[in-house]
């Protein structure tokens, strides 16, 4: 929360992105995209991963309404 109150200013933010940040971000995107197919295979067919995430994040309709959540049912 400290950053949220101190970082944003009228007309912008407290500081611009550091020099070279955009290039590093684009380099990472290129690097990451080359492995997406491998990551997908590791996750979608991995029985250990699937066992660990099965049922995680499921919220029933009544609980969602009680928490004020929205989105597809």
N, C-alpha and C positions, 0 to 999 in steps of 0.2 A: 504494500500500500504506500510505502514511503515514496517510491518512484512515481507512482501515479499522481500524487499531489505536487511533487516537486519538479517532475520532468516536463509536463505539458505547460505550454505558455500560450497566451493570446497570439494568434497568428502562426503557431507552429509548436516546436518542441525546444527543449533547452540546448540541444546540440545536434548537429548533423551526423550522418554516418561517418565513421572513421575513413580516412583515405585508404582505398584499396578494398574496402569491405564488399562492394558489389562484385568486383572481379573474383574475390575468394568465394562468394556465395554462388556465383555462376560456375566456378570450377567444381565446387562441391556437387552442384546439381548434375553436371556432366559425369562426375565420378559415380554418384549414387544411381543415376539412371542406367548405367552399364550393368549394374547388379540386380535390378528390380526383378528380372525373370528368375534369378537364382533365389532371391529372398522369398518370392512368391512360392516357389517349390518347397523351400524349407518350412514355410509356415503352413501352407494349405494342406500338406500331406503328412505333417509330422504328428504322430499319435501322442507324443508327450505334450506338445504345445496344445493340441486340440483338447486333451483331457484337462489341462490346466485352465483353459478359458471357457469350457462348456458351462453354460448357465450363468456366466459372469455378466453383469450389466443388464440383466433382465428385470424390468420393473413392470409390475402389473398395472392395469388401468386405474384402479382405485388409488393405489399408492402414488401414481403419477399425478393424478388430480389433487391429492392431498398436499403434494409438494409444489403444486403449481407448474408442473412441467408441461411442455407442449411438443408437438411433433407427430410423426406418423404413428398410428396405433397398430 
